[in-house]
Amino acid sequence: MPVKTLRHWLEAARAGQPLISSGRKPVSEMESESTRLLTQNAMIGMAREILKKARAFFVGASK
């Protein structure tokens, strides 16, 4: 899924706007929550990767 799409959904959710696109019905609360959780999971995954790389860097620097 493109990051731009997730960013758009996240911005719309933060603004309290329904997640709709042209020609489609509004997204249900369950779908909206699912999208929010998927976005949050992706952000946590990115943070985890950054922390892994930082740990490897500092472990290597301390030797």
N, CA and C of each residue as an Amber inpcrd file, in Angstrom:
protein
   189
   0.8480000  -1.1710000   0.0000000   0.0000000   0.0000000   0.0000000
   0.8970000   1.2380000   0.0000000   0.6200000   2.2070000  -0.8480000
   1.4530000   3.3960000  -0.9130000   1.4090000   4.1960000   0.3970000
   2.5590000   4.7350000   0.7710000   2.6580000   5.5420000   1.9870000
   1.7710000   6.7780000   1.8700000   1.6610000   7.3110000   0.6710000
   0.8380000   8.5120000   0.4430000  -0.6240000   8.2310000   0.8180000
  -1.1080000   7.0570000   0.4910000  -2.4810000   6.6840000   0.8310000
  -2.6590000   6.6130000   2.3340000  -1.7170000   5.9570000   3.0060000
  -1.7950000   5.8700000   4.4680000  -1.7260000   7.2520000   5.1090000
  -0.8570000   8.1090000   4.5690000  -0.7310000   9.4700000   5.1080000
  -2.0530000  10.2290000   4.9500000  -2.6780000  10.0780000   3.7930000
  -3.9600000  10.7530000   3.5460000  -5.0130000  10.2680000   4.5330000
  -5.0740000   8.9600000   4.7310000  -6.0520000   8.3900000   5.6640000
  -5.7850000   8.8610000   7.0860000  -4.5160000   8.9080000   7.4550000
  -4.1520000   9.3360000   8.8010000  -4.5280000  10.8000000   9.0240000
  -4.2440000  11.6460000   8.0410000  -4.5990000  13.0590000   8.1570000
  -6.1100000  13.2420000   8.2430000  -6.8540000  12.5070000   7.4540000
  -8.3130000  12.5930000   7.4840000  -8.8500000  12.1250000   8.8340000
  -8.2830000  11.0430000   9.3730000  -8.7340000  10.5300000  10.6650000
  -8.4370000  11.5220000  11.7810000  -7.2650000  12.1410000  11.7380000
  -6.9000000  13.1410000  12.7600000  -7.8050000  14.3630000  12.6910000
  -8.2470000  14.6990000  11.4800000  -9.1290000  15.8510000  11.3040000
 -10.5840000  15.4950000  11.5810000 -10.8570000  14.2320000  11.8650000
 -12.2170000  13.7990000  12.1420000 -13.0850000  13.6730000  10.9100000
 -12.4690000  13.6080000   9.7490000 -13.2140000  13.4970000   8.4950000
 -13.4570000  12.0220000   8.1750000 -14.6060000  11.7320000   7.5820000
 -14.8470000  10.3440000   7.1680000 -13.9000000   9.9710000   6.0280000
 -13.5140000   8.7340000   5.9850000 -12.6110000   8.2660000   4.9410000
 -13.4280000   7.8240000   3.7310000 -13.6340000   8.7420000   2.8160000
 -14.3900000   8.4330000   1.6020000 -13.5770000   8.8660000   0.3880000
 -13.8200000   8.2400000  -0.7110000 -13.2200000   8.6580000  -1.9680000
 -14.3370000   8.7680000  -2.9930000 -14.0530000   9.4020000  -4.0980000
 -15.0870000   9.6280000  -5.0960000 -15.6540000   8.3080000  -5.5940000
 -16.9650000   8.2280000  -5.6440000 -17.6210000   7.0510000  -6.1720000
 -17.7180000   5.8850000  -5.2030000 -17.3000000   6.0730000  -3.9740000
 -17.3650000   4.9900000  -3.0020000 -18.2080000   5.4070000  -1.8130000
 -18.7630000   4.4240000  -1.1410000 -19.5540000   4.7150000   0.0440000
 -18.6240000   5.0680000   1.2060000 -19.1160000   5.7770000   2.2120000
 -18.2860000   6.1220000   3.3630000 -17.7650000   4.8590000   4.0620000
 -16.6100000   4.9830000   4.6510000 -15.9780000   3.8610000   5.3450000
 -16.6340000   3.6850000   6.7100000 -16.9020000   2.4420000   7.0640000
 -17.5380000   2.1730000   8.3440000 -16.5590000   2.4380000   9.4890000
 -17.0930000   2.5050000  10.6890000 -16.2610000   2.7350000  11.8670000
 -15.2580000   1.5910000  12.0430000 -15.6840000   0.3810000  11.7650000
 -14.8070000  -0.7850000  11.8950000 -13.6550000  -0.7060000  10.8870000
 -13.9600000  -0.3300000   9.6550000 -12.9210000  -0.1990000   8.6350000
 -11.9650000   0.9430000   8.9770000 -12.5180000   2.0100000   9.5010000
 -11.6980000   3.1420000   9.9010000 -10.7450000   2.7470000  11.0310000
 -11.2330000   2.0200000  12.0050000 -10.4030000   1.5550000  13.1140000
  -9.3300000   0.5940000  12.6090000  -9.7000000  -0.2650000  11.6920000
  -8.7410000  -1.2020000  11.1080000  -7.6180000  -0.4370000  10.4010000
  -7.9680000   0.5710000   9.6480000  -6.9860000   1.3890000   8.9530000
  -6.0840000   2.1080000   9.9490000  -6.6760000   2.6320000  11.0020000
  -5.8980000   3.3330000  12.0280000  -4.8920000   2.3810000  12.6640000
  -5.3300000   1.1770000  12.9680000  -4.4470000   0.2010000  13.5890000
  -3.3440000  -0.2570000  12.6370000  -3.6780000  -0.4310000  11.3660000
  -2.6650000  -0.7970000  10.3810000  -1.6110000   0.2990000  10.2400000
  -2.0640000   1.5440000  10.2350000  -1.1450000   2.6720000  10.1500000
  -0.2460000   2.7210000  11.3760000  -0.8460000   2.5520000  12.5450000
  -0.0830000   2.5560000  13.7860000   0.9340000   1.4080000  13.7890000
   0.5290000   0.2500000  13.3230000   1.4180000  -0.9000000  13.2560000
   2.5980000  -0.6210000  12.3220000   2.3430000   0.0210000  11.2030000
   3.4150000   0.3530000  10.2640000   4.3950000   1.3340000  10.9050000
   3.8870000   2.3070000  11.6260000   4.7450000   3.2820000  12.2910000
   5.5890000   2.6100000  13.3750000   5.0020000   1.7050000  14.1280000
   5.7300000   0.9770000  15.1650000   6.8180000   0.1140000  14.5310000
   6.4940000  -0.5160000  13.4100000   7.4860000  -1.3250000  12.7050000
   8.6730000  -0.4940000  12.2390000   8.4040000   0.7010000  11.7170000
   9.4930000   1.5810000  11.2880000  10.3450000   1.9990000  12.4810000
   9.7010000   2.3400000  13.5980000  10.4310000   2.7330000  14.7990000
  11.2930000   1.5760000  15.2980000  10.7770000   0.3820000  15.2400000
  11.5190000  -0.7970000  15.6770000  12.7690000  -1.0000000  14.8210000
  12.6270000  -0.8310000  13.5130000  13.7820000  -0.9730000  12.6230000
  14.8430000   0.0820000  12.9230000  14.4090000   1.3080000  13.1830000
  15.3480000   2.3820000  13.5200000  16.0870000   2.0420000  14.8070000
  15.3700000   1.5570000  15.8070000  15.9920000   1.1920000  17.0720000
  16.9790000   0.0340000  16.9000000  16.6510000  -0.9370000  16.0530000
  17.5700000  -2.0510000  15.7920000  18.8720000  -1.5390000  15.1860000
  18.7420000  -0.6250000  14.2210000  19.9270000  -0.0790000  13.5660000
  20.7440000   0.7600000  14.5370000  20.0730000   1.5460000  15.3730000
  20.7770000   2.3660000  16.3630000  21.5080000   1.4750000  17.3570000
  20.8680000   0.4080000  17.7950000  21.4930000  -0.5280000  18.7390000
  22.7340000  -1.1440000  18.1080000  22.6200000  -1.5820000  16.8760000
  23.7680000  -2.1890000  16.1950000  24.9020000  -1.1710000  16.0440000
  24.5570000   0.0640000  15.7620000  25.5730000   1.1080000  15.6200000
  26.3060000   1.3440000  16.9390000  25.5650000   1.4940000  18.0170000
  26.1840000   1.7950000  19.3030000  26.9260000   0.5930000  19.8830000
  26.4610000  -0.6120000  19.6260000  27.1870000  -1.8070000  20.0740000
  28.5040000  -1.8910000  19.3160000  28.4830000  -1.6010000  18.0320000
  29.7080000  -1.6180000  17.2350000  30.6620000  -0.5060000  17.6160000
  30.1460000   0.6400000  18.0120000  30.9830000   1.7740000  18.3750000
  31.6370000   1.5860000  19.7380000  31.0220000   0.7710000  20.6020000
  31.5770000   0.5940000  21.9390000  32.6960000  -0.4370000  21.9860000
  32.9000000  -1.1790000  20.8920000  33.9520000  -2.2130000  20.8720000
  35.3060000  -1.6420000  20.5840000
